[in-house]
Amino acid sequence: LAYATCKVPVRILGGEADIVVNNLFHGWNAARLLPDAQFELIAGAGHMLHHFHIEEVVAASRGLLEG
């Protein structure tokens, strides 16, 4: 995998109640492999974070822009 060559900060958000993706396995592991990544598990959230947890998605995006 080329994860180690990623040169930009990454934030991975996952829903705690997601029944489509195992975020603790996939999201956490991806964040662990990327040099400057953070993983955040959103309590009570399902798979479609960008529809139902817009504030968290925007906050993560702003955090990337602000450094």
Biopython code that builds the backbone (N, CA, C, O; Angstrom):
import numpy as np
from Bio.PDB.StructureBuilder import StructureBuilder

atoms = [
    (1, "LEU", "N", (0.827, -1.195, 0.000)),
    (1, "LEU", "CA", (0.000, 0.000, 0.000)),
    (1, "LEU", "C", (0.863, 1.246, 0.000)),
    (1, "LEU", "O", (1.966, 1.248, 0.545)),
    (2, "ALA", "N", (0.363, 2.292, -0.606)),
    (2, "ALA", "CA", (1.100, 3.545, -0.699)),
    (2, "ALA", "C", (0.720, 4.531, 0.400)),
    (2, "ALA", "O", (1.065, 5.710, 0.314)),
    (3, "TYR", "N", (0.021, 4.071, 1.423)),
    (3, "TYR", "CA", (-0.395, 4.969, 2.504)),
    (3, "TYR", "C", (0.783, 5.745, 3.088)),
    (3, "TYR", "O", (0.650, 6.935, 3.378)),
    (4, "ALA", "N", (1.897, 5.113, 3.260)),
    (4, "ALA", "CA", (3.055, 5.750, 3.897)),
    (4, "ALA", "C", (3.590, 6.920, 3.081)),
    (4, "ALA", "O", (4.322, 7.748, 3.624)),
    (5, "THR", "N", (3.254, 7.016, 1.807)),
    (5, "THR", "CA", (3.742, 8.108, 0.965)),
    (5, "THR", "C", (2.809, 9.318, 0.950)),
    (5, "THR", "O", (3.117, 10.322, 0.309)),
    (6, "CYS", "N", (1.696, 9.238, 1.635)),
    (6, "CYS", "CA", (0.733, 10.345, 1.682)),
    (6, "CYS", "C", (1.385, 11.544, 2.369)),
    (6, "CYS", "O", (1.919, 11.418, 3.470)),
    (7, "LYS", "N", (1.339, 12.698, 1.722)),
    (7, "LYS", "CA", (2.019, 13.877, 2.225)),
    (7, "LYS", "C", (1.066, 14.958, 2.732)),
    (7, "LYS", "O", (1.501, 16.080, 2.990)),
    (8, "VAL", "N", (-0.183, 14.655, 2.877)),
    (8, "VAL", "CA", (-1.159, 15.630, 3.368)),
    (8, "VAL", "C", (-1.832, 15.088, 4.629)),
    (8, "VAL", "O", (-1.949, 13.875, 4.801)),
    (9, "PRO", "N", (-2.271, 15.983, 5.504)),
    (9, "PRO", "CA", (-2.985, 15.515, 6.688)),
    (9, "PRO", "C", (-4.336, 14.918, 6.291)),
    (9, "PRO", "O", (-4.970, 15.370, 5.337)),
    (10, "VAL", "N", (-4.757, 13.914, 7.024)),
    (10, "VAL", "CA", (-6.004, 13.205, 6.724)),
    (10, "VAL", "C", (-6.811, 13.065, 8.005)),
    (10, "VAL", "O", (-6.260, 12.766, 9.064)),
    (11, "ARG", "N", (-8.104, 13.280, 7.908)),
    (11, "ARG", "CA", (-9.012, 13.014, 9.015)),
    (11, "ARG", "C", (-10.026, 12.002, 8.520)),
    (11, "ARG", "O", (-10.666, 12.207, 7.488)),
    (12, "ILE", "N", (-10.172, 10.921, 9.249)),
    (12, "ILE", "CA", (-11.120, 9.869, 8.890)),
    (12, "ILE", "C", (-12.209, 9.859, 9.942)),
    (12, "ILE", "O", (-11.938, 9.685, 11.130)),
    (13, "LEU", "N", (-13.446, 10.046, 9.498)),
    (13, "LEU", "CA", (-14.597, 10.008, 10.389)),
    (13, "LEU", "C", (-15.356, 8.719, 10.140)),
    (13, "LEU", "O", (-15.509, 8.284, 8.998)),
    (14, "GLY", "N", (-15.823, 8.121, 11.205)),
    (14, "GLY", "CA", (-16.604, 6.902, 11.090)),
    (14, "GLY", "C", (-17.777, 6.930, 12.046)),
    (14, "GLY", "O", (-17.693, 7.507, 13.130)),
    (15, "GLY", "N", (-18.852, 6.316, 11.650)),
    (15, "GLY", "CA", (-20.027, 6.235, 12.500)),
    (15, "GLY", "C", (-19.966, 5.028, 13.420)),
    (15, "GLY", "O", (-19.692, 3.912, 12.978)),
    (16, "GLU", "N", (-20.219, 5.255, 14.686)),
    (16, "GLU", "CA", (-20.205, 4.170, 15.676)),
    (16, "GLU", "C", (-21.272, 3.116, 15.384)),
    (16, "GLU", "O", (-21.081, 1.934, 15.669)),
    (17, "ALA", "N", (-22.395, 3.552, 14.816)),
    (17, "ALA", "CA", (-23.506, 2.639, 14.545)),
    (17, "ALA", "C", (-23.569, 2.230, 13.063)),
    (17, "ALA", "O", (-24.611, 1.775, 12.591)),
    (18, "ASP", "N", (-22.479, 2.388, 12.348)),
    (18, "ASP", "CA", (-22.420, 2.036, 10.928)),
    (18, "ASP", "C", (-22.527, 0.520, 10.774)),
    (18, "ASP", "O", (-21.726, -0.224, 11.340)),
    (19, "ILE", "N", (-23.520, 0.065, 10.005)),
    (19, "ILE", "CA", (-23.665, -1.375, 9.770)),
    (19, "ILE", "C", (-23.145, -1.773, 8.385)),
    (19, "ILE", "O", (-23.209, -2.944, 8.012)),
    (20, "VAL", "N", (-22.628, -0.792, 7.619)),
    (20, "VAL", "CA", (-22.084, -1.057, 6.294)),
    (20, "VAL", "C", (-20.580, -1.285, 6.363)),
    (20, "VAL", "O", (-20.058, -2.201, 5.727)),
    (21, "VAL", "N", (-19.880, -0.451, 7.137)),
    (21, "VAL", "CA", (-18.423, -0.506, 7.245)),
    (21, "VAL", "C", (-18.038, -0.720, 8.705)),
    (21, "VAL", "O", (-18.619, -0.104, 9.598)),
    (22, "ASN", "N", (-17.082, -1.571, 8.945)),
    (22, "ASN", "CA", (-16.547, -1.753, 10.290)),
    (22, "ASN", "C", (-15.483, -0.678, 10.495)),
    (22, "ASN", "O", (-14.314, -0.879, 10.166)),
    (23, "ASN", "N", (-15.895, 0.460, 11.039)),
    (23, "ASN", "CA", (-15.007, 1.606, 11.170)),
    (23, "ASN", "C", (-13.864, 1.379, 12.143)),
    (23, "ASN", "O", (-12.770, 1.907, 11.943)),
    (24, "LEU", "N", (-14.095, 0.613, 13.176)),
    (24, "LEU", "CA", (-13.007, 0.349, 14.105)),
    (24, "LEU", "C", (-11.901, -0.470, 13.440)),
    (24, "LEU", "O", (-10.731, -0.359, 13.806)),
    (25, "PHE", "N", (-12.272, -1.273, 12.484)),
    (25, "PHE", "CA", (-11.264, -2.050, 11.749)),
    (25, "PHE", "C", (-10.673, -1.229, 10.601)),
    (25, "PHE", "O", (-9.462, -1.012, 10.549)),
    (26, "HIS", "N", (-11.526, -0.775, 9.683)),
    (26, "HIS", "CA", (-11.048, -0.114, 8.468)),
    (26, "HIS", "C", (-10.586, 1.320, 8.716)),
    (26, "HIS", "O", (-9.481, 1.688, 8.320)),
    (27, "GLY", "N", (-11.408, 2.122, 9.359)),
    (27, "GLY", "CA", (-11.055, 3.519, 9.583)),
    (27, "GLY", "C", (-9.873, 3.686, 10.507)),
    (27, "GLY", "O", (-8.951, 4.445, 10.209)),
    (28, "TRP", "N", (-9.887, 2.990, 11.616)),
    (28, "TRP", "CA", (-8.796, 3.100, 12.582)),
    (28, "TRP", "C", (-7.492, 2.592, 11.977)),
    (28, "TRP", "O", (-6.445, 3.218, 12.145)),
    (29, "ASN", "N", (-7.548, 1.467, 11.275)),
    (29, "ASN", "CA", (-6.336, 0.919, 10.654)),
    (29, "ASN", "C", (-5.796, 1.836, 9.555)),
    (29, "ASN", "O", (-4.582, 2.008, 9.440)),
    (30, "ALA", "N", (-6.671, 2.419, 8.756)),
    (30, "ALA", "CA", (-6.212, 3.350, 7.717)),
    (30, "ALA", "C", (-5.518, 4.546, 8.359)),
    (30, "ALA", "O", (-4.465, 4.978, 7.890)),
    (31, "ALA", "N", (-6.102, 5.082, 9.428)),
    (31, "ALA", "CA", (-5.494, 6.225, 10.118)),
    (31, "ALA", "C", (-4.144, 5.845, 10.722)),
    (31, "ALA", "O", (-3.234, 6.671, 10.778)),
    (32, "ARG", "N", (-4.017, 4.629, 11.162)),
    (32, "ARG", "CA", (-2.765, 4.166, 11.750)),
    (32, "ARG", "C", (-1.664, 4.047, 10.702)),
    (32, "ARG", "O", (-0.487, 4.232, 11.013)),
    (33, "LEU", "N", (-2.039, 3.740, 9.462)),
    (33, "LEU", "CA", (-1.066, 3.553, 8.388)),
    (33, "LEU", "C", (-0.659, 4.853, 7.692)),
    (33, "LEU", "O", (0.412, 4.930, 7.091)),
    (34, "LEU", "N", (-1.503, 5.858, 7.774)),
    (34, "LEU", "CA", (-1.207, 7.146, 7.144)),
    (34, "LEU", "C", (-0.345, 7.991, 8.071)),
    (34, "LEU", "O", (-0.615, 8.047, 9.270)),
    (35, "PRO", "N", (0.692, 8.654, 7.544)),
    (35, "PRO", "CA", (1.633, 9.389, 8.393)),
    (35, "PRO", "C", (1.013, 10.491, 9.254)),
    (35, "PRO", "O", (1.390, 10.637, 10.417)),
    (36, "ASP", "N", (0.077, 11.263, 8.716)),
    (36, "ASP", "CA", (-0.500, 12.384, 9.465)),
    (36, "ASP", "C", (-2.019, 12.270, 9.458)),
    (36, "ASP", "O", (-2.716, 13.145, 8.945)),
    (37, "ALA", "N", (-2.522, 11.181, 10.033)),
    (37, "ALA", "CA", (-3.962, 10.937, 10.018)),
    (37, "ALA", "C", (-4.520, 10.843, 11.423)),
    (37, "ALA", "O", (-3.836, 10.445, 12.366)),
    (38, "GLN", "N", (-5.770, 11.218, 11.533)),
    (38, "GLN", "CA", (-6.507, 11.058, 12.781)),
    (38, "GLN", "C", (-7.825, 10.365, 12.461)),
    (38, "GLN", "O", (-8.433, 10.609, 11.419)),
    (39, "PHE", "N", (-8.249, 9.512, 13.359)),
    (39, "PHE", "CA", (-9.521, 8.795, 13.217)),
    (39, "PHE", "C", (-10.451, 9.254, 14.323)),
    (39, "PHE", "O", (-10.066, 9.316, 15.491)),
    (40, "GLU", "N", (-11.677, 9.572, 13.945)),
    (40, "GLU", "CA", (-12.681, 9.977, 14.931)),
    (40, "GLU", "C", (-13.938, 9.142, 14.725)),
    (40, "GLU", "O", (-14.488, 9.090, 13.625)),
    (41, "LEU", "N", (-14.379, 8.498, 15.777)),
    (41, "LEU", "CA", (-15.603, 7.715, 15.747)),
    (41, "LEU", "C", (-16.725, 8.594, 16.288)),
    (41, "LEU", "O", (-16.650, 9.068, 17.422)),
    (42, "ILE", "N", (-17.764, 8.813, 15.488)),
    (42, "ILE", "CA", (-18.880, 9.677, 15.864)),
    (42, "ILE", "C", (-19.942, 8.829, 16.564)),
    (42, "ILE", "O", (-20.516, 7.917, 15.967)),
    (43, "ALA", "N", (-20.190, 9.136, 17.818)),
    (43, "ALA", "CA", (-21.156, 8.374, 18.628)),
    (43, "ALA", "C", (-22.552, 8.423, 18.019)),
    (43, "ALA", "O", (-23.047, 9.490, 17.655)),
    (44, "GLY", "N", (-23.176, 7.261, 17.913)),
    (44, "GLY", "CA", (-24.546, 7.155, 17.434)),
    (44, "GLY", "C", (-24.731, 7.340, 15.938)),
    (44, "GLY", "O", (-25.852, 7.232, 15.440)),
    (45, "ALA", "N", (-23.665, 7.612, 15.218)),
    (45, "ALA", "CA", (-23.768, 7.887, 13.779)),
    (45, "ALA", "C", (-23.748, 6.597, 12.978)),
    (45, "ALA", "O", (-23.117, 5.612, 13.361)),
    (46, "GLY", "N", (-24.452, 6.628, 11.859)),
    (46, "GLY", "CA", (-24.451, 5.503, 10.943)),
    (46, "GLY", "C", (-23.488, 5.733, 9.796)),
    (46, "GLY", "O", (-22.443, 6.362, 9.969)),
    (47, "HIS", "N", (-23.839, 5.222, 8.622)),
    (47, "HIS", "CA", (-22.938, 5.218, 7.479)),
    (47, "HIS", "C", (-22.862, 6.550, 6.733)),
    (47, "HIS", "O", (-21.817, 6.866, 6.164)),
    (48, "MET", "N", (-23.920, 7.324, 6.721)),
    (48, "MET", "CA", (-23.990, 8.527, 5.872)),
    (48, "MET", "C", (-23.702, 9.801, 6.672)),
    (48, "MET", "O", (-24.569, 10.664, 6.806)),
    (49, "LEU", "N", (-22.507, 9.909, 7.188)),
    (49, "LEU", "CA", (-22.128, 11.048, 8.030)),
    (49, "LEU", "C", (-22.364, 12.381, 7.343)),
    (49, "LEU", "O", (-22.843, 13.324, 7.973)),
    (50, "HIS", "N", (-22.043, 12.470, 6.088)),
    (50, "HIS", "CA", (-22.150, 13.739, 5.373)),
    (50, "HIS", "C", (-23.601, 14.199, 5.209)),
    (50, "HIS", "O", (-23.841, 15.351, 4.848)),
    (51, "HIS", "N", (-24.562, 13.325, 5.466)),
    (51, "HIS", "CA", (-25.972, 13.702, 5.406)),
    (51, "HIS", "C", (-26.527, 14.067, 6.780)),
    (51, "HIS", "O", (-27.328, 14.994, 6.900)),
    (52, "PHE", "N", (-26.111, 13.352, 7.803)),
    (52, "PHE", "CA", (-26.741, 13.486, 9.108)),
    (52, "PHE", "C", (-25.847, 14.077, 10.192)),
    (52, "PHE", "O", (-26.336, 14.422, 11.268)),
    (53, "HIS", "N", (-24.566, 14.200, 9.932)),
    (53, "HIS", "CA", (-23.620, 14.769, 10.908)),
    (53, "HIS", "C", (-22.737, 15.789, 10.205)),
    (53, "HIS", "O", (-21.508, 15.730, 10.248)),
    (54, "ILE", "N", (-23.415, 16.720, 9.561)),
    (54, "ILE", "CA", (-22.742, 17.724, 8.741)),
    (54, "ILE", "C", (-21.762, 18.552, 9.568)),
    (54, "ILE", "O", (-20.662, 18.856, 9.106)),
    (55, "GLU", "N", (-22.155, 18.917, 10.788)),
    (55, "GLU", "CA", (-21.296, 19.761, 11.618)),
    (55, "GLU", "C", (-19.943, 19.095, 11.885)),
    (55, "GLU", "O", (-18.905, 19.755, 11.847)),
    (56, "GLU", "N", (-19.959, 17.800, 12.152)),
    (56, "GLU", "CA", (-18.718, 17.079, 12.421)),
    (56, "GLU", "C", (-17.823, 17.008, 11.180)),
    (56, "GLU", "O", (-16.602, 17.136, 11.270)),
    (57, "VAL", "N", (-18.453, 16.802, 10.026)),
    (57, "VAL", "CA", (-17.703, 16.741, 8.771)),
    (57, "VAL", "C", (-17.081, 18.103, 8.461)),
    (57, "VAL", "O", (-15.917, 18.183, 8.068)),
    (58, "VAL", "N", (-17.853, 19.164, 8.638)),
    (58, "VAL", "CA", (-17.348, 20.518, 8.397)),
    (58, "VAL", "C", (-16.229, 20.847, 9.389)),
    (58, "VAL", "O", (-15.212, 21.422, 9.000)),
    (59, "ALA", "N", (-16.404, 20.495, 10.645)),
    (59, "ALA", "CA", (-15.368, 20.763, 11.660)),
    (59, "ALA", "C", (-14.067, 20.038, 11.324)),
    (59, "ALA", "O", (-12.986, 20.606, 11.481)),
    (60, "ALA", "N", (-14.159, 18.808, 10.871)),
    (60, "ALA", "CA", (-12.958, 18.065, 10.485)),
    (60, "ALA", "C", (-12.289, 18.716, 9.284)),
    (60, "ALA", "O", (-11.063, 18.816, 9.234)),
    (61, "SER", "N", (-13.076, 19.155, 8.325)),
    (61, "SER", "CA", (-12.527, 19.833, 7.143)),
    (61, "SER", "C", (-11.859, 21.144, 7.523)),
    (61, "SER", "O", (-10.767, 21.450, 7.044)),
    (62, "ARG", "N", (-12.505, 21.911, 8.375)),
    (62, "ARG", "CA", (-11.922, 23.182, 8.827)),
    (62, "ARG", "C", (-10.631, 22.944, 9.590)),
    (62, "ARG", "O", (-9.669, 23.699, 9.450)),
    (63, "GLY", "N", (-10.613, 21.884, 10.404)),
    (63, "GLY", "CA", (-9.403, 21.549, 11.144)),
    (63, "GLY", "C", (-8.237, 21.281, 10.221)),
    (63, "GLY", "O", (-7.101, 21.631, 10.539)),
    (64, "LEU", "N", (-8.501, 20.667, 9.085)),
    (64, "LEU", "CA", (-7.431, 20.416, 8.109)),
    (64, "LEU", "C", (-6.929, 21.720, 7.509)),
    (64, "LEU", "O", (-5.728, 21.895, 7.301)),
    (65, "LEU", "N", (-7.851, 22.630, 7.232)),
    (65, "LEU", "CA", (-7.465, 23.907, 6.632)),
    (65, "LEU", "C", (-6.686, 24.784, 7.609)),
    (65, "LEU", "O", (-5.768, 25.504, 7.215)),
    (66, "GLU", "N", (-7.056, 24.717, 8.867)),
    (66, "GLU", "CA", (-6.421, 25.562, 9.885)),
    (66, "GLU", "C", (-5.108, 24.995, 10.391)),
    (66, "GLU", "O", (-4.317, 25.688, 11.032)),
    (67, "GLY", "N", (-4.894, 23.733, 10.094)),
    (67, "GLY", "CA", (-3.641, 23.096, 10.501)),
    (67, "GLY", "C", (-3.714, 22.640, 11.895)),
    (67, "GLY", "O", (-2.749, 22.078, 12.412)),
]
sb = StructureBuilder()
sb.init_structure("model")
sb.init_model(0)
sb.init_chain("A")
sb.init_seg("    ")
for serial, (resi, resn, name, xyz) in enumerate(atoms, 1):
    if name == "N":
        sb.init_residue(resn, " ", resi, " ")
    sb.init_atom(name, np.array(xyz, "f"), 0.0, 1.0, " ", f" {name:<3s}", serial, name[0])
structure = sb.get_structure()
